[in-house]
Amino acid sequence: MADKRWRLLVYLFWCGLAVLIMLAWMQRLLIYHPAKSNDLAAQNAQVPQAVVDVQVTTHDNLKLNGWLALAGEGRFAKAPDIAKSLSQGRPLVIVFPGNGGHRAMRQYLLQALGSLGADVMIFDHRGFGDNPGHPTEWQLIQDAQAIWKYATEELKVPPQRIVLYGESLGGGVASRLAGDLGAKGIEPGGLVIQASFDSLVSAGKYHFPILPVSLILIDRFESAKYIAKSRCPILHLHGERDQVVPIALGKRLFQVAPEKSASGVPKQMVLLPHSNHNDVFGPDIRLVMTALKDFLAGVETRAKVTSKGE
């Protein structure tokens, strides 16, 4: 009898181990949900402002495609002068998308930010849209660094005018970039977090409470660890009805963020009482737009003061 029990225990152990290995191997299929498209030319964008195609080269020589929407140019402007348009002093919002879709599915965000007088740049993650490669946390972090370098060195936009905008999983990317820049003494114009978490481990535990998520998760996106090192003003938007990233995880992230930026701007969290995860620009859009308008106005004002002082 004891021998049979032992064999049963060994059998259950190996079955459990096999399940864990399978989950570890498949986890990126659960995390990333790219939508592919070869029809993402900027000329097809349906927003009021002019949109141009942009491309950045990654550390491993991939070419990532994106859009740059210029608030100072109309949709039908012919061959806008990008350098001239970006030199007008408007905030440049760099959008780091969530874990699904592609940039054409976020045109509402480009339009909303453009209506507030901000230029907007969005690159699809590698493996998303018309971009090559396969997404992993480490690769997305490296790509974010390349995008920052492109904005500041090639487009020559000063850091104090750049707002990092992280949507859901993209909040993990944006928080990491803000923290890495903060560790170097760099203060971007701002960081906007939309419906994101303190770590992907926390989100995984919420959705899979019986699994040892903390042991098997490879891509962890430990936003709380990095946002604490950031130096820039922070605005956090989160729906109180969010069932994908519960509000409690957003509050944890906000709690560990610095109380004030290096320039003395208090952090702000706007709770959206009627919003779930994917409709932040839905039932509570007035709250969202008011918060973004004030936040971007502050970025522009501080950037002008800094520019005059240089």
C-alpha positions as CSV (number, residue, x, y, z in Angstrom):
1,M,0.0,0.0,0.0
2,A,2.8,2.4,0.9
3,D,4.5,1.7,-2.4
4,K,1.4,2.5,-4.3
5,R,0.9,5.8,-2.4
6,W,4.5,6.7,-3.2
7,R,4.1,6.0,-6.9
8,L,0.9,8.1,-6.8
9,L,2.8,11.0,-5.2
10,V,5.6,10.7,-7.7
11,Y,3.1,10.6,-10.5
12,L,1.2,13.7,-9.2
13,F,4.5,15.5,-8.7
14,W,5.6,15.0,-12.3
15,C,2.1,15.9,-13.6
16,G,2.2,19.1,-11.6
17,L,5.7,19.9,-12.8
18,A,4.6,19.3,-16.4
19,V,1.7,21.7,-16.0
20,L,4.0,24.4,-14.6
21,I,6.5,23.9,-17.4
22,M,3.7,24.2,-20.0
23,L,2.4,27.3,-18.3
24,A,5.8,28.9,-18.2
25,W,6.3,28.1,-21.9
26,M,2.9,29.4,-22.9
27,Q,2.8,32.5,-20.6
28,R,3.8,35.0,-23.3
29,L,0.9,33.8,-25.4
30,L,-1.4,34.7,-22.5
31,I,0.3,38.1,-21.9
32,Y,0.6,39.5,-25.4
33,H,-2.2,39.6,-27.9
34,P,-0.9,41.3,-31.0
35,A,-3.1,42.3,-33.9
36,K,-1.3,42.2,-37.2
37,S,-1.9,44.5,-40.2
38,N,0.0,45.6,-43.3
39,D,-2.4,48.5,-43.9
40,L,-1.1,51.0,-41.3
41,A,0.2,53.9,-43.5
42,A,-0.2,57.2,-41.7
43,Q,-2.1,58.7,-44.7
44,N,-5.0,56.3,-43.8
45,A,-5.4,57.7,-40.2
46,Q,-8.8,59.1,-39.5
47,V,-8.0,61.9,-37.1
48,P,-8.2,65.7,-37.5
49,Q,-4.5,66.4,-37.2
50,A,-1.8,65.6,-39.7
51,V,-0.2,62.1,-39.1
52,V,3.2,61.1,-40.5
53,D,4.9,57.7,-40.5
54,V,7.9,57.4,-38.2
55,Q,10.4,54.6,-37.7
56,V,12.9,53.8,-35.0
57,T,15.8,51.3,-35.1
58,T,16.0,49.0,-32.1
59,H,19.2,47.7,-30.3
60,D,18.9,44.5,-32.3
61,N,18.4,46.4,-35.6
62,L,14.7,45.9,-36.0
63,K,12.7,48.7,-37.7
64,L,9.7,49.6,-35.6
65,N,6.9,51.6,-37.3
66,G,4.8,54.2,-35.7
67,W,2.8,57.4,-36.2
68,L,3.5,61.0,-35.2
69,A,0.3,63.1,-35.0
70,L,1.0,66.9,-35.2
71,A,-1.5,69.0,-33.4
72,G,-0.4,72.1,-35.2
73,E,-1.1,70.7,-38.7
74,G,-4.4,69.8,-40.3
75,R,-5.2,66.3,-41.6
76,F,-4.8,67.3,-45.2
77,A,-1.6,69.3,-44.8
78,K,0.9,68.4,-47.5
79,A,4.3,67.2,-46.4
80,P,4.3,69.0,-43.0
81,D,7.6,70.3,-41.8
82,I,8.1,68.0,-38.8
83,A,11.0,69.8,-37.3
84,K,9.3,73.2,-37.6
85,S,6.0,71.8,-36.2
86,L,7.7,70.1,-33.2
87,S,9.6,73.3,-32.4
88,Q,6.5,75.2,-31.5
89,G,6.7,74.2,-27.8
90,R,3.8,71.9,-27.5
91,P,4.0,68.8,-25.3
92,L,5.0,65.6,-27.1
93,V,3.1,62.6,-25.7
94,I,4.8,59.2,-26.4
95,V,2.1,56.5,-26.1
96,F,3.2,53.0,-24.9
97,P,0.2,50.8,-25.8
98,G,-1.4,47.9,-23.9
99,N,-1.0,44.2,-24.7
100,G,-3.4,44.0,-27.6
101,G,-4.4,45.6,-31.0
102,H,-2.3,48.0,-33.0
103,R,-1.9,51.8,-33.4
104,A,-4.9,52.3,-35.7
105,M,-7.1,51.0,-32.9
106,R,-6.0,53.9,-30.7
107,Q,-6.8,56.8,-33.0
108,Y,-9.3,58.0,-30.4
109,L,-6.3,58.6,-28.1
110,L,-4.4,60.5,-30.7
111,Q,-7.5,62.7,-31.4
112,A,-8.2,63.3,-27.7
113,L,-4.6,64.4,-27.0
114,G,-4.4,66.4,-30.2
115,S,-7.5,68.3,-29.2
116,L,-5.7,69.4,-26.1
117,G,-2.8,70.8,-28.1
118,A,-0.3,67.9,-27.8
119,D,1.7,66.2,-30.4
120,V,1.4,62.4,-30.1
121,M,3.8,59.7,-31.1
122,I,2.9,56.0,-30.9
123,F,4.9,53.0,-31.9
124,D,3.4,49.5,-31.9
125,H,5.3,47.0,-29.8
126,R,7.5,44.6,-31.7
127,G,5.3,41.8,-33.2
128,F,2.3,44.1,-33.2
129,G,0.7,45.8,-36.3
130,D,3.3,45.8,-39.1
131,N,6.3,45.5,-36.8
132,P,8.7,42.5,-36.8
133,G,9.9,40.6,-33.8
134,H,8.4,39.0,-30.7
135,P,7.5,40.9,-27.6
136,T,9.2,40.2,-24.2
137,E,9.5,42.5,-21.3
138,W,13.2,43.0,-21.8
139,Q,12.8,43.8,-25.5
140,L,10.0,46.2,-24.9
141,I,12.1,48.1,-22.3
142,Q,15.0,48.3,-24.7
143,D,12.6,49.5,-27.4
144,A,11.3,52.2,-25.1
145,Q,14.9,53.5,-24.6
146,A,15.3,53.6,-28.4
147,I,12.1,55.6,-28.8
148,W,13.2,58.0,-26.1
149,K,16.5,58.5,-27.9
150,Y,14.7,59.0,-31.2
151,A,12.4,61.7,-29.7
152,T,15.2,63.6,-27.9
153,E,18.1,63.2,-30.3
154,E,16.6,62.8,-33.7
155,L,13.5,64.8,-33.3
156,K,15.3,67.1,-30.9
157,V,12.4,67.5,-28.4
158,P,13.6,68.6,-25.0
159,P,12.9,66.0,-22.2
160,Q,10.8,68.6,-20.2
161,R,8.3,68.6,-23.1
162,I,7.9,64.9,-23.3
163,V,5.1,63.0,-21.6
164,L,5.3,59.2,-21.3
165,Y,1.8,57.7,-21.6
166,G,1.4,54.1,-20.5
167,E,-1.8,52.2,-21.2
168,S,-2.3,49.1,-19.2
169,L,0.7,46.8,-19.9
170,G,2.3,49.9,-21.5
171,G,2.2,51.4,-18.0
172,G,4.8,48.9,-17.1
173,V,7.0,50.0,-20.0
174,A,6.4,53.8,-19.3
175,S,7.0,53.4,-15.5
176,R,10.3,51.5,-16.2
177,L,11.4,54.2,-18.6
178,A,10.5,57.0,-16.2
179,G,12.4,55.2,-13.4
180,D,15.5,54.5,-15.6
181,L,15.6,58.2,-16.6
182,G,15.1,59.3,-13.1
183,A,18.0,57.2,-12.0
184,K,20.1,59.3,-14.5
185,G,18.8,62.5,-13.1
186,I,16.5,63.1,-16.1
187,E,13.0,64.6,-15.5
188,P,10.6,64.2,-18.4
189,G,7.7,66.5,-18.7
190,G,5.4,63.9,-17.2
191,L,4.1,60.4,-16.8
192,V,0.5,59.4,-17.4
193,I,-0.5,55.9,-16.2
194,Q,-3.8,54.6,-17.6
195,A,-5.4,51.5,-15.9
196,S,-2.1,49.8,-15.0
197,F,-0.7,47.7,-12.2
198,D,2.0,47.7,-9.6
199,S,3.4,44.5,-11.1
200,L,2.3,41.9,-13.6
201,V,2.8,39.4,-10.9
202,S,0.0,41.0,-8.9
203,A,-2.3,41.0,-11.9
204,G,-1.4,37.4,-12.6
205,K,-2.2,36.4,-9.0
206,Y,-5.6,38.1,-9.3
207,H,-6.6,36.2,-12.4
208,F,-4.9,32.9,-11.5
209,P,-5.1,32.7,-7.7
210,I,-4.3,28.9,-7.5
211,L,-1.1,29.1,-9.6
212,P,2.4,29.9,-8.3
213,V,2.5,33.0,-10.5
214,S,5.4,34.6,-8.6
215,L,7.6,31.5,-9.3
216,I,6.9,30.9,-13.0
217,L,6.3,34.4,-14.4
218,I,9.2,35.5,-16.6
219,D,7.9,39.0,-17.8
220,R,7.1,40.7,-14.5
221,F,6.8,44.4,-15.2
222,E,7.6,45.5,-11.7
223,S,6.3,49.0,-12.1
224,A,6.2,49.9,-8.4
225,K,9.9,49.3,-8.1
226,Y,10.7,51.7,-11.0
227,I,8.1,54.4,-10.6
228,A,9.6,55.1,-7.1
229,K,12.8,56.2,-8.9
230,S,11.0,58.6,-11.3
231,R,11.4,62.4,-11.0
232,C,8.6,63.6,-13.2
233,P,5.0,64.8,-12.5
234,I,2.6,61.8,-12.4
235,L,-1.1,61.5,-13.4
236,H,-2.8,58.2,-12.8
237,L,-6.2,57.4,-14.4
238,H,-8.0,54.3,-13.4
239,G,-11.6,53.0,-13.6
240,E,-13.2,51.9,-10.4
241,R,-15.0,49.2,-12.2
242,D,-11.9,47.8,-13.9
243,Q,-12.1,44.0,-13.9
244,V,-8.8,43.4,-15.8
245,V,-6.5,45.4,-13.6
246,P,-8.5,46.0,-10.4
247,I,-8.4,49.5,-8.9
248,A,-6.5,48.1,-5.9
249,L,-3.5,47.3,-8.0
250,G,-3.5,50.8,-9.5
251,K,-3.7,52.3,-6.0
252,R,-0.7,50.3,-5.0
253,L,1.3,51.7,-7.9
254,F,0.2,55.2,-7.1
255,Q,1.0,54.8,-3.4
256,V,4.7,54.1,-4.0
257,A,5.2,56.9,-6.6
258,P,7.1,59.9,-5.2
259,E,4.7,62.4,-3.6
260,K,6.2,65.2,-5.7
261,S,8.3,65.4,-8.8
262,A,11.8,66.8,-8.7
263,S,10.2,70.2,-9.8
264,G,7.7,70.1,-6.9
265,V,4.5,68.9,-8.7
266,P,2.3,66.7,-6.5
267,K,1.3,63.4,-8.0
268,Q,-2.4,63.0,-8.9
269,M,-4.8,60.0,-9.2
270,V,-8.1,60.4,-10.9
271,L,-10.6,57.7,-10.1
272,L,-13.2,57.1,-12.8
273,P,-16.4,55.8,-11.1
274,H,-18.2,54.5,-14.2
275,S,-15.2,53.1,-16.2
276,N,-13.9,49.6,-16.7
277,H,-10.6,48.7,-18.2
278,N,-11.1,49.5,-21.9
279,D,-13.5,52.4,-21.7
280,V,-11.5,55.0,-19.9
281,F,-12.4,57.4,-22.7
282,G,-16.0,56.4,-22.3
283,P,-18.5,57.2,-19.6
284,D,-16.1,59.4,-17.6
285,I,-14.5,61.2,-20.5
286,R,-15.1,64.6,-19.0
287,L,-13.1,63.7,-15.9
288,V,-10.3,62.3,-18.1
289,M,-10.1,65.2,-20.5
290,T,-10.2,67.8,-17.7
291,A,-7.3,66.0,-15.9
292,L,-5.3,65.6,-19.1
293,K,-5.9,69.2,-20.1
294,D,-4.6,70.5,-16.8
295,F,-1.7,68.1,-16.7
296,L,-0.5,69.0,-20.2
297,A,-1.0,72.7,-19.6
298,G,1.4,72.3,-16.6
299,V,3.9,70.5,-18.8
300,E,3.9,73.2,-21.4
301,T,4.2,76.0,-18.8
302,R,7.1,74.4,-17.0
303,A,8.8,73.6,-20.3
304,K,8.6,77.3,-21.3
305,V,10.0,78.4,-18.0
306,T,12.9,76.0,-18.3
307,S,13.5,77.0,-21.9
308,K,13.7,80.7,-20.9
309,G,16.1,79.9,-18.1
310,E,18.6,78.1,-20.4
